[in-house]
């Protein structure tokens, strides 16, 4: 039997460097003897290095079972496709677009886990996070996932994991030798410094088999805050390192994701890129409630959170640090309440992320620095205070509720000021400024400008809530989903179907429901067009009573 290297017209040296493995466990001697006796001289007996066949579906499933147990299975066919792409197409760049909670983190571990399972040399995988808070969450999650793996192996074979929130022009000892960590989780600040100061070193790592994959997680935040956006500008040369780069996102359309891939140099006539996209990025496992509140006021958020924290954990995401601080101050008398904002030091962000992940905090109040990651299995309510910049962020906020946290008592509540939502002039100015900033950055967005306006600007945010019809179905369509049925779990659906799944207290004016006909009894559902005067309101967030509330009548 001719060797795999010969069949591919590759030298044995190329085979050993690019796609070889070192099998161990019970298959080792059998596999070596079998191929050697058949005449396969590409095997290197002294170091037990032989070519590896491509991973099959069953091999990828074995990796999942090694981490999650014997009953584990793929969450979707797309997750399986993505994992096989990582394992088999080792020279390809990738853009993976799967919804929040669809199993993207395990993809970054796949190559390391496969090497561990086969007993081959493990090259370093770098996982890049846009926020330090996400670094803390990922480190905790990865170590938790690897717990079962390490229980079944010798300590010397354990997978090493390290994190870096900052790097300079001198590498730390753990990155300055040949014994690199198997998985390195870096903030975007640390990674951009690595690329800027140590680009040649990264190329050397890859050429000598020490660097395997680069994963850029939550890549949509490259288009978000200006401070983060600057760090990504250093990555326009990342493809020249040679290592395969994988972009991960759960809240972009394929068109915009392609623009980001082009900016990073991942698509060209000679460089293949594998694009794997889910069918729907918007969840169906929660109720989506929209509440009106006075502009700049947080009292209604505080009272609602105090009510809900008696039955579940709550994450309050604020558009501004001012709102986050005010809510935290107003809830200072409540136990197990924590607050983090972008200006907090790295240690506090990391510690808070770990405490929230472990359920030690009942209410987490944050700015958008905690928009991604930060899953807490006890959390059943996400409260969003004001417009959090764009609809991509809205999907991420919804994604803090994983499918396993869903149910009739799981809610995402959006608090919006009618004054802000109806301020079209300032909204248009902010949106145009955002588009100009993206173009000045060098993103070629002209071909997807309509998608950019809807998904990545405040104008898109406002127009979404002013659109009639099922909110979650509309949101799915904006991001390329093919959802056909109404969710019957949102404020608009409650208005149409005369239900209370989204616990309506009052339909905000900006939802503009007009007149709709109930399919069951044909009665009209009217909403008063009277302007809401918050100064005269006697609203009780606990009971939902408001002297000015116009309840829906059918």
RAPE-V520067 format. One record per pair of residues at least 6 apart in sequence whose C-alpha atoms are under 6 Angstrom apart, sorted by the first residue. I is the first residue (numbers start at 1). GAP is how many residues later the second one is. Records with the same first field share a line. If there is no record, write none. Layout:
I->GAP ; GAP
//
This chain:
1->37
2->38
3->37 ; 39
5->10
12->30
20->30 ; 31 ; 32
21->28 ; 29 ; 31 ; 99
22->26 ; 27 ; 97 ; 98
23->95 ; 96
24->95
43->7
54->34
65->7
67->78 ; 81 ; 82
83->24
87->24
91->153
92->152 ; 180 ; 181
93->151 ; 152 ; 153 ; 180
94->152 ; 179 ; 180 ; 181
95->151 ; 152 ; 180
96->152 ; 179 ; 180 ; 181
97->152 ; 153 ; 180
98->152 ; 179 ; 180
99->151 ; 182
100->150 ; 299
101->301
112->10
115->7
123->87 ; 88 ; 89
124->58 ; 59 ; 86 ; 87 ; 88
125->58 ; 87 ; 88 ; 89
126->57 ; 58 ; 59 ; 88
127->58 ; 88
128->57 ; 58 ; 59 ; 60 ; 88 ; 89
129->6 ; 58 ; 59 ; 88
130->57 ; 58
132->55
133->216 ; 217 ; 220
134->239
136->214 ; 217
137->216 ; 237
150->8
160->21 ; 22
161->20 ; 22 ; 23
162->22
163->21 ; 22 ; 23
164->22
165->21 ; 22 ; 25
166->24
167->23 ; 26
169->28
192->39 ; 42
203->38
205->6
213->30 ; 31
214->31
215->30 ; 31
216->31
217->31
218->30 ; 31
219->30
222->7
236->28
239->26
251->141
253->226
279->202
280->201
282->194
285->121 ; 122
286->120 ; 124 ; 125
287->124 ; 202 ; 203 ; 215
288->123 ; 124 ; 125 ; 202 ; 214
289->124 ; 201 ; 202 ; 213
290->123 ; 124
291->124
292->123 ; 124 ; 125 ; 216
293->123 ; 124
294->123 ; 240
295->122
300->241
304->237
312->67 ; 68
313->49 ; 50 ; 65 ; 66
314->49 ; 65 ; 67 ; 68
315->48 ; 49 ; 67
316->49 ; 66 ; 67 ; 68
317->49 ; 50 ; 67
318->6 ; 49 ; 66 ; 67
319->67 ; 69
321->46
324->42
336->25 ; 26
337->24 ; 25 ; 26
338->26
339->25 ; 26 ; 27
340->26
341->25 ; 26
342->27
357->18 ; 19
375->25
380->30
381->29 ; 30 ; 31
382->30
383->29 ; 30
384->30 ; 31
385->30
386->29 ; 30
389->69
390->66 ; 67 ; 68 ; 71
391->64 ; 70
392->63
421->41
427->32
431->26 ; 27 ; 28
453->7
454->6
465->46
466->44 ; 45
470->16 ; 22 ; 23
489->12 ; 13
490->12
491->11
494->6
496->22
497->21
505->39
506->43
515->10 ; 11
516->8 ; 9
517->6 ; 7
523->31
524->30
525->28 ; 29
538->8 ; 9
539->6 ; 7
//
